Amino acid sequence: MTLPRIAIDAMGGDEGVRVMVHGAAEARRNHDRFRFLLVGDETRIKAALDEHPGMASASEILHCDEVVAGDEKPSRALRRAKTTSMGLAINAVKEGECAAAVSGGNTGALMAMSKLALRTMPGIDRPALAGLMPSLGDNDVVMLDLGANTDCDARNLVQFAIMGAAYARIVTGKPQPRVRLLNIGTESIKGTDNLRTASQLLTDAGLAMEFDGFIEADKINRGEVDVVVTDGFSGNIALKAIEGSARFVTDLLKTAFSSSLRSKIGFLVSRPATELLRHHLDPNNHNGGVFLGLNGVIVKSHGSANAKGVANAVHVTARLLEDDITTRIAADLAELGEDALRDSGQPASNGEEQSK
């Protein structure tokens, strides 16, 4: 079965066209059903396609030589939405020319453009950035929000939990994902009023999830949970702390194994285990953040991702399209009902999103 087209912002990411095209080609080598709209400088895209002959018949090029800079303010990027590769990739989703878009560019600009062009789903106040993180369990952990909304109320957190559970059912295959709210303790009296209110709403909701209150940050990767829900401020800090710890461990092992001849021999003996560790901690194997809650699928690839990472982001996109993530979220929202959220005493919030 051929999938709907995926728009690729070929100019996004630290290395731009070469890596984005290479990653899309790698994804297609595993699944030849992918078709792409490659948005960016036509000359550079054609040069990259020359290295991947099988991509030409599955790709169309939309020329654009303007790119959103990594440090560009979202407000300025919005004004250039009609002339940049990121903006045109998102617009292709809006116009129905593509079913999804993937970009490795500026996260704040991608969120702002996506929200303006696609709008949020009925019943969702704010979209959230969800990502996959490694764990000791049988599957990765879905975590959201990772930086799209720095300040969230109980209503937002409940919506994030619904969206995260819908995503987790797709990537884990579990009909009742284990969902927890990130907090400073697991006791019901801990945390802010918003956290406690959200916890009560989710406890009473009876949705297709296994909700059991709070989780502390040191348990995120233990394999005890499938979805971790938090505001974008705390989520982004937790994400970067985990990524930094992973780099620290790998660098520490590298230093230790090169410190002496005995250590080098020890490395050779333990190499299968260290390779497994390296694979597990490699962010490229978990690449592909998703803006959940929009009327369309937008996937954020890490700016520093290599071709394997971009390919993973494309595969994430395909799974969301195959399983119709927006329909799943809408069904759970309908089951919860607007009255349940009104009972929290908190109206829909329209505060500014702040990306990492």
N, C-alpha and C positions, 0 to 999 in steps of 0.2 A: 504493500500500500504506500502510495506517495503522500508525504506530509504536505500541508500548506507551506507556502514559502516563508522563510525566516530572513528578515532584514539584518544585515551585518554592518554596523558602523565600522568600516574598515580603517578609519583614521584614528579611532580611539585606542587607548592603551599606550604604554610606555614605548613600545616598538612599532606600533601602528600597523600599516598595511601588511607587511611580510608575515607577522605572527598571526594576525586575524585571519588572513586567507589560508595560511598553513593550518591553523587550528580547525577552520571550517572543512578543509580538505581531509584532515585526519578523521574528523567525525564522519564524513561521507564515506571514507574507506570502510568503516565498520558498518555503516547503514546507508546504502546507495539510494534510499528514498528521500534524502534531504535535497531541497532546492533552495537557492539563495538569491537575494537581491543584495549585491555588494555596493555599498554607498561610499564614495570617496574619489580620489584622484584616479581617473581612468587609466592614465599611462602607467602609474605605479601598480594598480590592480592587475592590469594585463601582464605586466612583467612578473608579478607574483604568480599569476595563473599559469604562466609558461612552465613553472616548476611542477604543476599539478594538472596534467592534461585532462584527467577525468572530470575536473571541476567545470570546465568551459560549458559543456552541454547542460549543466545543472544550474548555471548562474547567469544572472543579468546584471549589468553594471549601470548604476546611476551616478553620473559624473558630478563631483562636487570637490572643489579644492579648498574649502574653508573648514577649519576644525576648531572645536571648543578646547581651549587650553585647560590644562590640569588645574591651574590656579585661578581660572576665570570665575567671577561671581555669577551665581545663578541668574540674577536679575539681568545682567548683560547678555548672558547666553540666551535667555528667553527672547531678547530683541533680535537675535540672529538665528532664530529657530528655522527660518525658511531658507537659510543659505549655508548651513553647516551640515556635515555628514551625520551628526547625531540627531539633529532636528529633522532631517529628511528621512532618516530611518524610522523614527517615531511616527512621522506623518504617514509613512507607508502603511503602518498598522492602523492608524486612524481612518485612512481612506479605504481600508479593506484590501489593499494590494498585497499585504503580507499579514500573517496571523500573529507574528511576534517579532521582536527586535532584540538584538544582543549588542551591547556596547561595553568597551573597556575604558571609557572616558570618564570625565569629571562626574562624580556621584551626585553632587548637589544639583548640577545642571541637568543631569539625566532625570532626576526626580522631578524637578520643577517643570521641565518640558513635558514629561510624561503625564503629570497630573493635569497640566493645562490642556494638553491635546486630547487625552483619553477620558479625563474626569474619573471620579471614584464611583464604584458600584453603589447602587441604592442600598442604604443601610450601613455604609462605611463612611466614617468621617474623614479618616486619614489613611493613605496607603502606608504600608510598613515594609522595610527592607528585611527579608528573611534569608538566612544562609544555612549551609550544612556544615557541621563541625564533627570531627572524629570523636569516637567514644570507645570504651572498652566493651560495649555491648555488641549486639548483632547488627546494629545499623547506626548510621550517623544521627546526630541530633539536629533538629530544626531549631534555630534560635532567631527571635525577632522581638523587638525592632533593633537593628544594628546601626542606626544612625540617622534615620529619616526624621524622627520627631524627638526632640530633646525633652519635652514636657508633655506628659500624658495623664489623663484622668482615668477613672475606673472604667468608664464607657469605652475608651480607646483600648485599654488592656483586654477587656472582654472580646472586643472585635478582633484584636491581634490573636487571641487564643483560638478563636473560631477559624481564622484564616490559617494559622499555623497548623492546627489539627487537620484541616483539609489538605494542606500540602504534605503533611507527614503521612497521611493515608496513601498518598500517591507514591512517595519515595520509600516508605517502609513496608507497605502492604498490610499494615495493621488496621483493622476496622475501628479499634478503640485506642488511639495513641495516648500514651501517658503524658499529661500536660501539667506543668508546674509554673508558678510565678516566681521570678528571681527576687530574693529577699535577703535581709541580713540575719535571718534565723528561720527555723521551720515552725516555731510556735505561732499559734493563731493571733496572739497579741502583738507580735512583732511587725515592724514596718509602718508605712504611712497609711493614712486613712484611705487613700486611693487603692492601695494594695489590698487592704482588708475588705474594702467594699467589693472590689473585683473578685476576690476569692469567694465571697459569699454568693455573688451573682452566678459564678461558674458552678459552685457547689449545688445551687438550686436549679440550674438550667436543665439538667438531664440530657445534655447533648452527646453526640457520638465521640466521646473522649473519656479517658479515665483521669479525672481531675482530683488531686489530693493536696491542695494547698501550695505550700512554698518549697523552694529549694535554695540552698546556699551555693555560692559561686564555686566552691571547691568540689561540688558534686556534679557539675555540668557534664563532664566527660566520663563519668564513672559507669555509664550504661544503665542508669536507674531511671532515665526519663527520655521521652522522644521529642518533646517540645518544651522549650524554655521561653517564657514570655516576660518582657520587660520594656521599659521606655528606651528610646534611642540613645539617651545620654549614658545610662548604665550599661546598655547593651554594647555600645561601641567601646567603652572602657574595658568591659569583660572580654570582648573579642580580641582587642589588641594585647591585653595581658596574657591571654591564652596563646596567641601567636608568638608573643615575645618569649614566653616560657618554652615553647616548642623550639624556637631558634636557640635559646640558651642551652637546652639539653643536648641538641645536636652539635653545637659548637663545643660544649664541654666534653662530649665524647670524642670529638675529633682531636681536641687538644690532649686528652688523656691517652688515646691510642697512639699518638705520635711522640709521646714523651720519652720513650726508651725502646730498646730492642725487644725487651720482654713484652712491653705493651703492644708493639707492632705484631709480635707473634700471637698475643692474645686477641688482637683484632682479627687476624686470619681465622682463628678458631671460632670466634663468635660472629663472624661476618654474616651468616644467614640471619641471625637475630637482629643485628644492627641494620641490615638492609630492610627487614620487615618494619623496624621502627622508623627508618627514614621514609619509607613509602607511606606509612600511616600518618606521619606528621607533615608530609609534603602538601602545602596548601593547594597546589595544582590539582590534586586528586579530589578536592572538595570545592572546586571553583564553581561559581554561578550563584550570585545572590539574586533574589526575585523580589520585585516590587509587587506585593500582594495587595489586592483591593482596587485595582484599576480595571477599567473596561477594555482590557487587552493585556497581553503578556509581554513584559519588559524584563530582561535579564541583564544583570550587571556582572561583567567579568572583571576580575581583579586587574588593575592597571599593569601590574608586573607579571601577569600570567604568561607562561610560555604556550607553545602550540598545544601541548597536552591539556593545559588548563582551559584554553579557549574551546577545545573539543569537548571537554566536560561540560562547559557552560552551554554549548549547543545541545548536548544530550539532555541536560536539565530542561531546556526549553522544549525539546521534543516531548518529554514525558508530561509536561504541563499541558501541552496541546492535545496529546492523545487522551489524557484523562479529564480534560475540560475543567481546569481548576476553578474558573469563574462560576460555573454551574454548581460545583460542589460547595463553594463558599456561600452562594446565594441560597442554596437549600438549607444550610445550617442556620443562616441568619433568619430565614423564614420560620424555622423551627423554634428558635429562641423567642422571636417576636419583639416588636418595638416596645411593647409595654414593659417587658422585663428590664430594658435599659432605662426607661423613664423612671422606674421604681428606684433607681440608684440616686435619683435627685440631681443628676448631672446632665445638662443638655448637651447636644452635640457640640464639640469643640472645633474651633476653626483657627487655632493658633498657627503660627508660622512653623514650617518644617525647617530643620537645620541639619544638613548633611554633615557627615564626617569629613 
